[in-house]
């Protein structure tokens, strides 16, 4: 039991140091498909309103236009989770899966 009381504070210090001690790291520049201006604009809208299924659908269409079908599928699934009453969300998933 005594060893446990010595071990826990030591591990706390090790974990604190391993995590950077709370130091903030600069943000990395966005690259890949998320760097596209249209995607960034819609992503900003999603950050402001994360429960808006229409925004996820809109971003999915933008990803499809860029040929990023895998990412588009993730956004389409999120749109369905947020609003399962829209048949066009399901239809878009079906079309995407049928093409591949």
Secondary structure, 3 states (H helix, E strand, C coil): CHHHHHHHHHHHHHHHHHCCCCCCCCCCCCCHHHHCHHHHHHHHHHHHCCCCHHHHHHHHHHHHHCCCHHHHHHHHHHHHHHCCCCHHHHHHHHHHHHHC
